[in-house]
Amino acid sequence: MALTAPIKEHPYGHLIDTLEDGGIKFFNPHKLNDPRYDKLPLSIRVLLEAAIRNCDGFYTKEEDVQNILDWQQQQNKAEVPFSPARVLLQDFTGIPAMVDLAAMRDAVAKHGVDPGLINPKCPTDLIVDHSLQIDFSKCAIQNAPNPGGGEGPNHSQAPSRSVPARPPSRGGSQCGGQRGSCSKAACSDPPASPGRSPASVQQIENSPLLCPFHLKPVSEPDTAVKNQEMELIRNKERLKFFKWCSKAFKNVNVVPPDVGAVHQVNLEYLSRVVQVSDGLIYPDSVVGTDSHTTMINGLGILGWGVGGIESEAVMLGQPVSLTLPQVVGCKLVGSINPMTTSIDIVLGITKHLRQAGIAGRFVEFFGPGVSQLSAPDRTTIANMCPEYNATVSFFPVDQVTLKHFKKTNFTQEKLELLEAYMKAVRLFRSYEETSEDLQYSEVIEINLSSMVPYVSGPKRPQDRVAVSSMKEDFQSCLDEKVGFKGFHIAKEKQETRVPFLHCGQEYQLAHGSVVIAAVISCTNNCNPSVMLTAGLLAKKAVEAGLVVKPYIRTSLAPGSGMVTHYLNTSGVLPYFSQLGFEVIGYGCATCVGNTAPLPEGVVDAIKQGDLVACGVLSGNRHFEGRLCDCVRANYLASPPLVVAYAIAGTVGIDFEKEPLGLTSEGKEVYLHDIWPSREEVQQTEEDTVISSIFKDLRGRMEKGNTFWKNIECPDSVVFPWDPKSTYIRSPPFFSKLSKDVPPPQSIENAHALLFLGDKVTTDHISPAGSIARVSAAAKYLQSKRLTPREFNSYGARRGNDAVMTRGTFASIKLHNRFIGRPGPKTLHVPSGQTLDVFETADRYQREGTPLIILAGKDYGSGNSRDWVAKGPYLLGVRAVIAESFEKLHKNQLVGMGIMPLQFLSGQNADSLELSGKERFSIILPESLSPRQQLTVKTSKGTSFSVTALFDSEMDVSFFQHGGLLRYVARTLLKTSLRPGLNPAECAPCP
């Protein structure tokens, strides 16, 4: 938002200044003439400028400005508002946000208010990128189209609506002969060799296809096109709603599917660094419905992930409320090792900062080492800050940033404007000037020269393993008890090898065998250098005669068409394809559980030997069972290491001592033989990643695609809900919406729906992958006459509350102490029956029984998802009592009217001797206050105290209204019915 009050009436109008070139006005905090400003971290200066510009006396007060200016004394104490310049949505979390706004239009219309008044006040970009599934991989006809995301049928049983195969590539067979892979229909004839036989370089180079995104020859097989076509067919109903949103709502920009992943689009197209609106210039900033929105901080743009309901509030003009953060200065020194990739630096910094305990803080980078990092390096590092629980990892704008934008789509005039403004408000950084070292809450020094190649796993991103120690570490994981790393495989079973047939050829699987290898270029690996390193390594591997076993589920998911473009321009894309890493499409797939089913022979072998099979991916999420139920060990690795482990076929290899494979002459080939030099990679990057690529991306985004243009959508102010729809439903959040705030209602005689332990993640609460056939959500969809092939995924159906409520706590990895084993089951205490979580909650609701949840430490860690709060709310959960909460999830609970209650220090369910089968009563006072202690009484006659984690009066207001959505709706009702009413009068607000 540019300005909330006329300049003449603005309390800080005297700070208005004008740039010499262009005459554009801006608020200049330096004109405060306060020495404290020059000592503030630059990330805090961005907060200060936003508070000054948006100071209206209501949501943002002069007191807030003074608190930010006095950051040294107020950090970790004062609660301040922040109004970002824009909101970023991806379709999985964006669709429920837009569905809620559509439902809010219905609600206000029932009260006689013009529904057209419901529009985002803050510019909002919605990128449709999370609906891609891998129906096809390796060759165009290997897998039949599978709308349900479950086990696919045989090729001969493909549904009638399957996308027909395109003609085979020139010089290749029906399944792309030059790649050497085979279709299931051809599996009766064994291949000439146990791997994919390499083709001559000449044959690869003479097999171009016409890229549908660039209209240029590109070695891209049918795989991507067919996956994209299936995505559009499968999600037509959702896309129709998105297109209605783009027409019905003002201030909403929808980026259609098949353009790129949300983070990549944000970096390459939406980022501004500075915004200019109504003759006023100010810093770009963003909040997004994804925890990896933080990636944008690598470009000097302040931004972080919030929940769907928080983003809706910002869209409707509400500021984000945050405790003024401590800022950790991360000083980078030393020189980068030539073989160290960006992801190695990312994982190294992740481990350093996680061990430093910086949860909830800002991190700001400085020091001589920063200038060695390119802009893509910085965005890669900034992307991972949720993994060490920082709010942001901020790289201030400097000469490297300007150089980056000069290569992209910024004109010289805009670059000069950007530089002049950032220097005028002291937001430009020079790392050579030691006098610019600022005051931080604390300083952590990291030596870049100490970074060596690492992977992360096998279950959590923070568990880093040096590649040189990988073989030994995996062995220890087999030995250790089941836990964050261990699998507890008996010694006598650790050497188990299970033979199986694939395409007529016999292979063997063992513990550590790689069965999924996914090269993904978004988030962690958006950096062109790591993708080019992987491509050059693939080229050298093919030239050396190395192959990847055909049963390994390989895939290449570029973050955008730009990645495909530079991989093709650099000449490495055909070599990816030769090793089986074909472009499967543009969007999130493997990371969100949309991996195609493994070959039946592989699955049977894993089950027969109870093997710890492995997946290796260059993404950012790999919790156990997320990629595939039968793949227990999953590792995050840089793209070149994904290729290396795929060639090796196992994670149990010492690359320094053991060869990757043999040449056709029987010569051993080691990893260091084919690893490209840093100079080779940098030269290739300079020659290929050029401004024309970014211009090409801009052109494709503005042009869109034919399918999107041809979608017809309603031309109406309110959305015409289809009662038969299984994708889009009007949610019940506004049912019985009154104009006045209801009095606080105590919780009496509640039952515990779940009794959980530590580290319950958002994956446990709200799964994002495919819908299991025996789940409550599946039963609902089957009742609507859908077959399992038509289920799609939870993410795709987030616009349907009936599906998402049934999917809440439906994870197969949920550990519920009531049950004693993993699974989506719980205990209905009165009857003693074990039922699905949804069925249990539904029975409690029919009995009129309120519900709570008991949990341990770090409840709600993981990705930002709005349904992790909406789902429990619709299940009837009124409060969650835990030892500690992930801050973002705690805010989401408050935003849905659920009380986050924390055991007092040193107490938990065990110390209080709670079985979870008691009845719980929580009496609420007439007047609630932040951090108030409440008493919980049990049916055993005992009681204990908890702290209500309301951080501000605004939190209390949201809870009293029954959640943020109702708060916003009532505010709009009252301001519309009483013109001139100040929004602050609508409810108890600070």
Beta strands, then each sheet from edge to edge (+ up, - down):
strand 1: 16-18
strand 2: 25-27
strand 3: 79-82
strand 4: 86-90
strand 5: 124-127
strand 6: 209-210
strand 7: 217-218
strand 8: 252-255
strand 9: 274-277
strand 10: 280-283
strand 11: 285-288
strand 12: 302-305
strand 13: 320-323
strand 14: 327-333
strand 15: 362-366
strand 16: 392-394
strand 17: 442-447
strand 18: 454-456
strand 19: 464-466
strand 20: 497-502
strand 21: 505-510
strand 22: 514-520
strand 23: 553-557
strand 24: 614-617
strand 25: 633-636
strand 26: 661-662
strand 27: 668-669
strand 28: 747-755
strand 29: 825-828
strand 30: 833-836
strand 31: 851-854
strand 32: 877-882
strand 33: 899-903
strand 34: 920-922
strand 35: 933-938
strand 36: 943-948
sheet 1: 1+ 2-
sheet 2: 3+ 13-
sheet 3: 8+ 5+ 4+ 11+ 12+
sheet 4: 6+ 7-
sheet 5: 9+ 10-
sheet 6: 16+ 15+ 14+ 17+
sheet 7: 18+ 19-
sheet 8: 20+ 21-
sheet 9: 23+ 22+ 24+ 25+
sheet 10: 26+ 27-
sheet 11: 28+ 31+ 32+ 33+ 36- 35+ 34- 28+
sheet 12: 29+ 30-
end
